[in-house]
Amino acid sequence: FTASLGYSCNFAVIMERYDSIIRMYGKDGFNKIQNSKILVVGAGGIGCEILKNLALMGFRTVELIDLDTIDVSNLNRQFLFRPEHVGQPKAVVAGEAATAFNPDLKVKSYHDNIKSAHFNLAYFEKFNLVLNALDNIDARRHVNRLCLAANIPLIDSGTTGYLGQVMPIIKGKTSCYECFPKPTQKVYPICTIRSTPDKPVHCIVWAKECFKLLFNQPSESMLFEDANSGDTSTYMHLIKFPTDLSVESIVNFGKDLILALYNTEIDKRLKMDVYKTAKVVPVPLNELDITAAIESCRKEFSGANNAKSSKTAGWDQRVFSLQENLAQFITCLYEVAHKDYNLLGQLSFDKDDLWAMKFVTAASNLRSHVFSIQQLSFHDAKGVAGNIIPAIATTNAIVAGIQVMQAVRLLTQPEALSSVAGETEEATQKRVQLFCPHTYCLRLPTRKGTFLQPSQAEGPLPACYVCGASEIILQIDIHNTTLGDLVNRVIKAKLGFNEPSIMLGSSGLYEEGDGADEDLLDNLPLKLAQCPAGGVQDGAQLVIEDFTQNLEVRLVVKHVSNDELAEIPTAADDLFIIGGKDALEKRQLQKQQAADVTKADCAKKEADVEDDGFMVLDDIEVKVTAAGTTSSAGGVLGKRSVEDDNSSGASAKKSK
């Protein structure tokens, strides 16, 4: 038996290590486990647990891909990493650590982006199964598409605090990752905040942790590093406020802190190659800019003047300049030193506390400047500064355990995914869906007292453009939208294409990838209706293809003006709709109903109106009085006399 598995060592050693597994799955099942080739994408909280489970279950061939490097904040739950590993690639360290559980395990690690061109369809086809342990929607969609194209089972997973889920995806049998629309991500994993932020919210969360580090209990902040853990970040020796509260002392304290956070520490990480695979390499703040802001603050404080930035009307609606953010950062330090010095170590962040929110806005914008991320106004930053839900090690362990159990089940019973003689396709699909349930990890127990809730997987949705229909209806303004907007905002951002090519009839409008025609880049600034080949007109069909994902869809373009789209809540921000006509037709129906109600009301006699009252017509508040009917916008409804009520109407409209 050991010879059939490729072992030359003592039989007793093999049985001691794998006896329980062989007893559970039999020799044939164990042989399938040993000979399976597994791809694990992600080496974070869930990924570490998966690798440990694969090692202990007897898997021998695993490949691991992860883009990130190890950060101090990872150490509390990603147990394969130690303090001496900080700054090293997660994939490499996790792969080496996993082999300590089982020397028979061979892990080939890649410190790379899963969306890199060399991880193509041919690469995926060599595996028996893929395990997803990713923390972002974009990468998960990419893996989902390649697994469907390669017809390889994918087991996806995710956790948020105490909640978790495991979702097996079998082509043609179960729904895929993209069958159901994903809500806008409201919470973000801590492990990405400190390493390579790419969203404003990442910087805001980082700034809140910086607030905790300086004004609350430092050890509670994810930016805190124990001096005994080895080489600490350059800012750790600067987090304690000086006892001298003079202007000179506070200004110098602020200067040293800013230099450490936004210059020295960034430069240190650059030299460690932490960002060598990042899309955007950070640029440390210029010392001359910092010095200029310091001198400005020194003059302000010496003159006993407050910061001027908040005195101008509308200050909270505009994005501050670099100098203003630097000055705001120092000003907040000065204010807390003179007003709440005795409360240092006890101050908690409250977004409704003006100085606290000013500090977080300035600190996050400075970090955004370093990482070339869009900066936010005070008003927008306050809206984003909600809760962050950290990953919990126990939830990660539970979810990873379910993933590997599902993987073993699929690998040892492959016949369960095949049709049985005489069985209808519908019956086969239902049987597979029961065999591959979606499992949810709950925060509170069910009525039966369990915290795990399995449910039958759903079948592929016919409307899914990835695993079902290949046609998408796009409602957009063809006269005011450029081809570049279509590529970046719709095809890439919303539909998740990696390197799209766009065809209109037999003419190419745009393409990316190796050998792409660079002349087509000239089409990007053109309005859709002005593109070559007669332009993208109402009803035009575009063929969108991405060779890196082996995906092709047909995009049917329907012209809808921006004014109409702006009136639809779900389309007001994006100014386009992906899907059918439901939203637009519903809006038009509402407008027609509102018009009918208005006409009916205007036809009423004066005697019908006895008391003051309010009614709502299509988002326009209308006040009905004995004098007549008036819209809050000051418009006349019918031929009645008008009573001016703009103020109450405006406030009610805002409330609605």
C-alpha positions in Angstrom: 0.0 0.0 0.0 2.8 2.5 0.9 4.6 1.7 -2.4 1.4 2.5 -4.3 1.5 5.9 -2.7 5.1 6.5 -3.6 6.5 6.0 -0.1 9.7 4.1 0.7 9.6 4.8 4.5 8.5 2.4 7.2 4.9 1.3 7.1 4.5 2.0 10.8 5.4 5.6 10.4 2.8 6.0 7.6 0.1 4.4 9.7 0.9 6.4 12.7 0.4 9.6 10.7 -2.5 8.7 8.6 -4.3 5.8 10.4 -7.4 7.8 11.4 -7.8 9.2 7.9 -7.4 5.8 6.2 -10.0 4.4 8.6 -12.4 7.1 7.7 -12.0 7.3 4.0 -10.6 3.9 3.1 -7.4 3.2 1.2 -9.0 4.3 -2.1 -10.2 7.5 -0.7 -6.9 8.3 1.0 -5.1 7.5 -2.3 -7.3 10.2 -4.0 -6.5 12.7 -1.3 -2.8 12.0 -1.7 -2.8 12.3 -5.4 -4.9 15.4 -5.7 -3.5 18.8 -6.8 -4.9 21.7 -4.8 -4.7 25.4 -5.5 -5.1 27.7 -2.4 -5.7 31.4 -3.2 -4.9 33.6 -0.2 -2.6 33.0 2.8 -4.3 35.2 5.4 -6.5 34.2 8.3 -8.5 31.6 6.5 -5.6 30.6 4.2 -3.4 29.7 7.1 -6.0 27.5 8.6 -6.6 25.8 5.3 -3.0 25.0 4.8 -2.8 23.4 8.3 -5.9 21.3 7.6 -4.5 20.2 4.2 -1.3 19.1 5.8 -3.0 17.2 8.6 -5.4 15.5 6.1 -2.5 14.0 4.1 -2.5 16.2 1.0 0.8 16.2 -0.7 0.6 18.7 -3.7 -0.5 22.3 -3.0 0.2 25.5 -4.7 -0.4 28.8 -2.9 -0.8 32.3 -4.2 -0.9 35.5 -2.2 0.1 39.1 -2.9 0.5 40.5 0.6 3.4 40.6 3.0 3.2 39.9 6.7 2.3 42.8 9.0 2.4 42.9 12.8 -1.4 43.2 12.9 -1.6 39.7 11.3 0.1 37.9 14.2 -2.9 37.7 16.5 -4.8 35.3 14.2 -2.6 34.2 11.3 -0.9 31.6 13.4 1.7 30.4 10.8 3.5 33.7 11.2 5.9 35.0 13.9 7.4 38.4 14.7 10.6 37.6 12.8 8.5 37.1 9.6 7.1 40.7 9.5 7.8 42.2 6.1 8.2 38.8 4.4 5.8 37.4 1.7 2.8 35.6 3.3 2.7 32.8 0.6 6.4 31.9 1.1 6.3 31.9 4.9 2.9 30.1 5.1 4.1 27.4 2.7 7.3 26.7 4.7 5.4 26.7 8.0 2.7 24.3 6.8 5.3 21.6 5.9 6.2 21.5 9.6 2.9 19.8 10.2 3.6 17.2 7.7 6.9 16.7 5.9 5.1 14.9 3.1 3.4 18.1 2.0 5.0 20.0 -0.8 3.8 23.6 -1.2 4.8 25.7 -4.2 4.3 29.4 -3.2 3.9 32.4 -5.3 4.2 36.0 -4.0 2.1 37.4 -6.8 -1.3 38.7 -7.8 -3.8 36.0 -8.8 -4.9 38.3 -11.7 -1.4 38.1 -13.3 -1.3 36.8 -16.8 0.6 33.6 -16.1 -2.2 32.4 -13.8 -4.3 31.7 -16.8 -6.8 29.0 -17.9 -4.0 26.5 -18.7 -2.6 27.0 -15.2 -5.9 26.4 -13.5 -6.6 23.3 -15.6 -3.9 21.3 -13.9 -5.6 21.3 -10.5 -8.3 19.0 -9.2 -9.9 21.6 -6.9 -9.4 25.3 -5.9 -9.9 26.7 -2.4 -10.6 30.5 -2.1 -9.4 32.4 0.9 -9.6 35.9 -0.4 -10.7 39.1 1.2 -11.9 41.2 -1.8 -14.7 40.8 -4.3 -12.6 41.6 -7.4 -10.1 38.7 -7.0 -12.9 36.3 -6.0 -14.8 37.1 -9.2 -11.7 36.5 -11.2 -11.0 33.1 -9.6 -14.7 32.2 -10.0 -14.5 32.8 -13.8 -11.4 30.8 -14.4 -12.7 27.8 -12.4 -15.9 27.8 -14.4 -13.9 28.1 -17.7 -11.6 25.2 -16.6 -14.6 23.2 -15.2 -12.8 22.8 -11.8 -14.7 22.7 -8.5 -14.2 25.9 -6.5 -14.9 26.2 -2.7 -15.2 29.8 -1.8 -15.3 31.2 1.7 -15.5 34.4 3.7 -15.8 35.7 7.2 -17.0 38.9 8.9 -16.5 38.9 12.6 -18.6 36.0 14.0 -20.2 35.4 10.6 -18.9 33.1 7.9 -19.9 31.1 4.9 -18.6 28.3 2.7 -19.9 28.0 -0.9 -19.0 25.1 -3.2 -19.3 26.1 -6.9 -19.8 23.3 -9.5 -20.1 24.4 -13.1 -23.6 23.8 -14.5 -24.8 22.4 -11.2 -24.7 25.2 -8.6 -24.9 28.9 -8.6 -21.6 30.7 -9.1 -20.1 33.5 -7.0 -21.6 36.1 -9.3 -25.1 34.8 -9.6 -26.3 37.1 -6.9 -25.3 40.8 -6.8 -22.8 41.7 -4.1 -23.7 44.5 -1.8 -21.3 47.4 -1.5 -18.6 46.4 0.9 -19.2 48.1 4.2 -16.5 46.4 6.3 -12.9 45.8 5.5 -10.4 43.3 6.9 -7.7 44.7 9.1 -4.9 42.7 7.4 -5.1 45.0 4.3 -5.3 48.3 6.2 -1.6 48.5 7.2 0.0 46.9 4.1 -1.3 48.3 0.8 -4.4 50.5 1.1 -6.1 51.3 -2.2 -9.4 52.9 -1.0 -10.1 56.0 1.0 -11.9 53.9 3.7 -8.6 51.9 4.3 -6.9 55.2 5.1 -9.7 56.3 7.4 -9.6 53.1 9.3 -5.8 53.5 9.6 -6.3 57.0 10.9 -8.8 55.8 13.5 -6.2 53.3 14.7 -3.6 56.2 14.8 -6.1 58.1 17.0 -6.3 55.2 19.3 -2.5 54.9 19.4 -2.0 58.5 20.3 -5.0 59.4 22.5 -6.3 56.2 23.9 -4.6 52.9 25.0 -1.8 52.4 22.5 -1.8 48.6 23.0 -5.4 48.5 21.8 -4.4 49.9 18.4 -3.5 47.7 15.5 -0.6 50.1 14.8 0.9 49.3 18.2 4.1 47.1 18.3 5.6 45.7 21.4 9.3 46.7 21.8 10.1 43.1 22.7 8.8 41.8 19.4 11.9 42.8 17.6 12.4 45.6 15.0 9.4 48.0 15.5 8.1 50.7 13.3 9.8 54.1 13.3 6.9 55.9 15.0 6.6 53.7 18.1 9.0 55.7 20.2 7.1 58.9 19.4 3.6 58.1 20.5 3.9 59.6 24.0 3.0 63.3 24.3 5.7 65.6 25.7 5.3 67.0 29.2 6.4 70.4 27.9 3.2 71.9 26.4 4.9 75.0 24.9 4.2 75.9 21.3 7.8 74.9 20.3 7.5 71.5 22.0 4.2 70.5 20.5 5.1 71.7 17.1 8.4 69.7 17.1 6.5 66.7 18.5 4.0 66.9 15.6 6.8 67.3 13.1 8.7 64.2 14.3 5.5 62.2 14.3 4.5 63.2 10.8 8.0 62.4 9.5 7.9 59.0 11.1 4.4 58.1 10.0 4.5 59.4 6.4 8.1 59.6 5.5 10.6 57.4 7.4 8.3 54.4 7.9 7.2 54.4 4.3 10.8 54.7 3.1 11.8 51.8 5.4 9.1 49.6 3.9 10.1 50.5 0.4 13.6 49.4 1.1 12.2 46.1 2.4 10.4 45.6 -0.9 7.0 45.4 0.8 5.4 47.2 -2.1 7.3 45.6 -5.0 4.1 43.9 -6.3 1.7 46.7 -5.4 -0.2 48.4 -8.3 0.7 51.8 -6.9 4.0 52.3 -5.1 3.7 54.8 -2.2 5.7 58.1 -2.2 6.9 59.4 1.2 5.9 62.9 2.1 8.5 65.6 1.1 10.3 66.9 4.2 10.2 70.5 2.7 6.4 70.3 2.6 6.3 69.1 6.2 8.7 71.9 7.3 6.6 74.6 5.6 3.5 73.4 7.3 5.3 73.3 10.7 6.5 76.9 10.3 2.9 78.0 9.4 1.6 76.3 12.6 4.3 77.8 14.7 3.2 81.3 13.6 -0.5 80.5 14.1 0.0 79.2 17.6 2.4 81.9 18.7 -0.2 84.5 17.6 -2.8 82.6 19.7 -5.0 82.1 16.6 -7.0 79.1 15.8 -6.7 77.2 12.5 -8.3 79.2 9.7 -9.5 76.2 7.7 -12.8 75.8 9.5 -13.7 79.5 9.4 -14.6 79.6 5.7 -18.2 78.8 4.8 -18.3 75.3 3.2 -15.0 74.3 4.6 -16.3 70.8 5.4 -17.4 70.2 1.8 -14.0 70.7 0.1 -10.9 68.6 0.1 -8.0 70.2 1.9 -4.6 70.7 0.2 -1.5 68.9 1.5 -0.4 72.0 3.5 -3.9 72.3 5.0 -4.0 68.6 6.1 -0.5 68.9 7.6 -1.6 72.0 9.5 -4.8 70.4 10.6 -2.9 67.4 12.0 -0.6 69.6 14.0 -3.5 71.8 15.2 -5.4 68.8 16.6 -2.3 67.7 18.5 -2.0 71.3 19.9 -5.7 71.4 20.9 -5.7 68.1 22.7 -2.5 69.0 24.5 -4.0 72.2 25.9 -7.6 71.2 26.4 -7.6 67.4 27.3 -4.0 66.7 28.3 -5.2 65.0 31.5 -7.5 62.7 29.5 -4.8 61.3 27.3 -5.0 57.6 27.3 -8.8 57.8 27.8 -10.0 59.6 24.7 -12.2 57.5 22.4 -13.0 58.4 18.8 -16.4 59.9 18.2 -17.2 61.0 14.7 -19.4 63.7 16.1 -16.5 65.1 18.1 -15.2 68.0 15.9 -11.5 67.8 16.7 -11.4 64.0 16.7 -13.0 63.9 13.2 -10.7 66.7 12.0 -7.7 64.6 13.1 -8.9 61.5 11.4 -9.7 63.4 8.2 -6.2 65.0 8.1 -4.4 61.8 9.1 -6.3 59.7 6.5 -5.8 62.3 3.7 -2.1 62.4 4.4 -1.9 58.6 4.0 -4.1 58.8 0.9 -1.6 61.4 -0.5 1.3 58.9 0.1 -0.5 56.0 -1.6 -2.1 58.1 -4.4 -5.6 57.4 -3.2 -8.5 59.8 -3.6 -8.8 62.2 -0.7 -12.0 63.1 1.0 -13.6 66.2 2.5 -14.4 66.4 6.2 -18.0 65.8 5.3 -17.3 62.7 3.2 -14.8 61.3 5.6 -17.3 61.6 8.5 -19.8 59.6 6.4 -17.3 56.8 5.9 -15.9 56.7 9.4 -18.2 53.8 10.5 -17.4 50.6 12.2 -14.7 48.1 11.1 -15.3 44.5 11.9 -12.0 42.6 12.5 -11.5 39.0 11.6 -11.9 36.5 14.4 -9.5 33.6 14.6 -12.2 31.1 15.7 -14.5 32.0 12.8 -11.6 31.6 10.4 -10.8 28.1 11.8 -14.4 26.9 11.6 -14.8 28.1 8.0 -11.5 26.7 6.9 -12.4 23.4 8.5 -15.7 23.2 6.6 -13.9 24.1 3.4 -11.4 21.2 3.7 -14.2 18.8 4.7 -16.1 19.8 1.6 -12.9 19.4 -0.5 -12.3 15.9 0.8 -15.9 15.0 0.1 -15.7 16.1 -3.5 -12.4 14.5 -4.1 -13.2 11.1 -2.6 -16.7 10.9 -4.1 -16.4 12.4 -7.6 -19.1 10.1 -8.9 -21.6 12.2 -6.9 -21.2 15.0 -9.4 -21.9 12.8 -12.4 -25.2 11.9 -13.9 -26.7 8.5 -13.2 -28.2 6.3 -15.9 -31.9 7.2 -16.4 -31.6 10.3 -14.2 -33.0 13.6 -15.6 -30.7 16.6 -15.8 -32.9 18.4 -13.3 -32.7 15.5 -10.8 -28.9 15.4 -11.2 -28.6 19.1 -10.5 -30.8 18.8 -7.4 -28.8 15.9 -6.1 -25.5 17.7 -6.6 -26.9 20.8 -4.9 -27.8 18.7 -1.8 -24.3 17.1 -1.9 -22.6 20.5 -2.0 -24.6 22.6 0.5 -23.8 26.2 1.3 -22.9 26.4 5.0 -23.3 29.5 7.1 -21.5 30.2 10.4 -23.9 32.2 12.7 -23.4 34.6 15.6 -26.5 33.3 17.4 -27.7 29.7 17.6 -30.6 28.4 15.6 -33.8 27.1 17.2 -32.0 23.7 17.4 -29.1 25.3 19.2 -26.6 25.0 16.4 -24.2 27.7 15.1 -23.7 26.1 11.7 -26.6 26.3 9.2 -26.3 24.2 5.9 -28.7 24.9 3.1 -29.2 23.4 -0.3 -27.1 25.2 -3.0 -29.1 27.0 -5.6 -28.7 26.2 -9.3 -27.1 28.5 -11.9 -29.2 31.6 -12.5 -30.3 32.0 -16.1 -29.7 35.8 -15.9 -26.1 35.4 -14.6 -23.8 36.6 -17.4 -20.9 34.5 -16.1 -22.4 31.1 -15.8 -25.9 31.6 -17.4 -27.0 34.0 -20.1 -24.2 35.8 -22.0 -26.3 38.9 -22.8 -26.4 42.0 -20.6 -28.6 45.0 -21.1 -26.9 48.3 -20.3 -28.9 51.5 -19.9 -26.7 54.5 -20.3 -26.5 58.0 -22.0 -24.7 57.4 -25.3 -24.4 61.1 -26.0 -22.7 62.0 -22.7 -20.7 58.9 -21.8 -17.2 58.3 -23.3 -15.9 54.9 -24.4 -13.3 55.4 -21.6 -16.1 55.7 -19.0 -17.7 52.6 -20.4 -14.4 50.6 -20.1 -13.4 51.8 -16.6 -16.8 52.4 -14.8 -18.9 49.6 -16.3 -16.8 46.9 -17.9 -14.0 46.8 -15.4 -15.4 48.3 -12.2 -18.9 46.7 -12.4 -18.6 43.7 -14.6 -15.1 42.7 -13.4 -13.3 42.3 -16.7 -9.6 42.2 -16.4 -8.3 42.9 -20.0 -11.4 43.6 -22.1 -11.7 43.8 -25.8 -14.7 45.5 -27.3 -16.2 44.8 -30.8 -19.0 46.7 -32.5 -20.0 44.5 -35.4 -16.8 43.6 -37.2 -14.9 46.7 -35.9 -12.7 46.8 -32.9 -13.3 49.7 -30.6 -10.9 48.9 -27.8 -8.6 46.1 -26.6 -6.1 45.3 -23.9 -3.4 42.6 -23.4 -0.5 41.3 -25.3 -0.5 42.5 -28.9 -3.3 45.1 -28.4 -3.7 47.7 -31.0 -2.5 50.9 -29.4 -4.2 53.1 -32.0 -7.6 52.1 -30.5 -6.6 54.1 -27.4 -7.6 57.2 -29.4 -11.2 56.0 -29.1 -11.4 56.3 -25.3 -12.2 60.1 -25.2 -15.0 59.7 -27.8 -18.6 59.8 -26.8 -20.2 56.4 -27.4 -22.4 57.7 -30.2 -19.3 59.2 -31.9 -17.2 56.0 -31.9 -16.1 54.4 -35.2 -18.3 52.0 -37.2 -21.3 54.3 -36.9 -21.0 54.8 -33.2 -22.7 53.0 -30.3 -26.3 53.8 -31.0 -29.5 52.9 -29.1 -29.9 49.1 -29.4 -26.3 48.5 -30.5 -24.8 45.2 -29.5 -21.2 45.2 -28.2 -19.2 42.0 -27.8 -17.0 42.1 -24.7 -14.3 39.5 -24.5 -11.5 38.8 -21.9 -9.0 36.1 -22.9 -7.5 36.1 -19.4 -10.8 34.9 -18.0 -12.0 33.0 -21.0 -15.2 35.1 -20.8 -17.3 36.6 -23.6 -20.6 38.5 -23.2 -22.9 40.5 -25.4 -23.7 44.0 -24.2 -27.0 45.4 -25.5 -26.9 49.2 -25.1 -30.1 51.1 -24.5 -30.0 54.9 -24.5 -31.4 56.6 -21.4 -30.6 60.3 -20.7 -28.6 61.2 -17.7 -31.5 63.3 -16.4 -33.7 60.3 -16.4 -31.0 58.1 -14.8 -30.4 60.7 -12.1 -34.0 60.3 -10.9 -33.6 56.6 -10.3 -32.1 56.1 -6.8 -30.2 53.0 -7.8 -28.6 54.7 -10.8 -28.2 58.3 -9.5 -24.6 57.8 -8.5 -23.3 55.7 -11.4 -25.6 57.1 -14.1 -26.1 53.7 -15.7 -28.1 50.6 -15.1 -27.0 47.0 -15.7 -29.8 44.6 -16.1 -33.3 44.8 -17.5 -35.7 47.7 -17.8 -37.4 47.2 -14.4 -35.9 50.3 -12.7 -36.6 52.7 -15.5 -40.1 51.3 -16.2 -41.0 51.5 -12.4 -39.8 55.1 -12.3 -41.9 56.0 -15.4 -44.9 54.3 -13.9 -44.4 56.3 -10.6 -44.2 59.5 -12.5 -47.4 58.7 -14.5 -49.2 57.7 -11.3 -48.1 61.0 -9.7 -49.4 63.0 -12.7 -52.7 61.2 -12.5 -53.0 62.0 -8.8 -52.2 65.6 -9.4 -54.8 65.9 -12.1 -57.4 64.3 -10.0 -56.6 66.6 -7.1 -56.8 69.7 -9.2 -60.3 68.6 -10.4 -61.6 68.7 -6.9 -63.9 71.5 -5.8 -62.9 74.1 -3.3 -65.4 72.8 -0.8 -63.6 69.4 -0.7 -60.7 71.0 1.1 -61.5 71.7 4.8 -58.4 71.4 6.8 -54.6 71.9 6.3 -52.8 68.7 5.4 -49.9 67.2 3.5 -49.5 64.7 0.7 -46.5 63.5 -1.2 -46.5 63.4 -5.0 -43.5 61.8 -6.6 -40.9 63.1 -4.1 -42.5 66.6 -4.2 -44.2 67.7 -1.1 -47.5 69.4 -1.7 -49.4 71.5 0.9 -53.1 71.6 0.6 -54.8 74.5 2.2 -58.2 76.2 1.8 -56.4 78.7 -0.5 -55.2 76.1 -2.9 -52.6 73.5 -3.7 -48.9 74.3 -3.8 -45.7 72.3 -4.6 -42.7 72.7 -2.3 -40.7 73.9 -5.3 -43.0 76.8 -5.7 -44.8 75.5 -8.8 -48.5 75.9 -9.5 -50.6 72.8 -9.6 -53.7 73.4 -11.7 -55.2 76.9 -11.7 -55.5 77.5 -8.0 -53.8 80.3 -6.1 -50.3 79.6 -4.8 -49.1 79.8 -1.2 -45.3 80.0 -0.9 -44.0 77.2 1.3 -40.5 76.6 0.0 -38.8 76.3 3.3 -40.9 73.5 4.7 -40.9 71.7 1.4 -37.1 71.7 1.1 -36.6 70.3 4.6 -39.1 67.6 4.0 -37.6 66.7 0.7 -34.2 66.4 2.3 -35.6 64.2 5.0 -37.3 62.0 2.5 
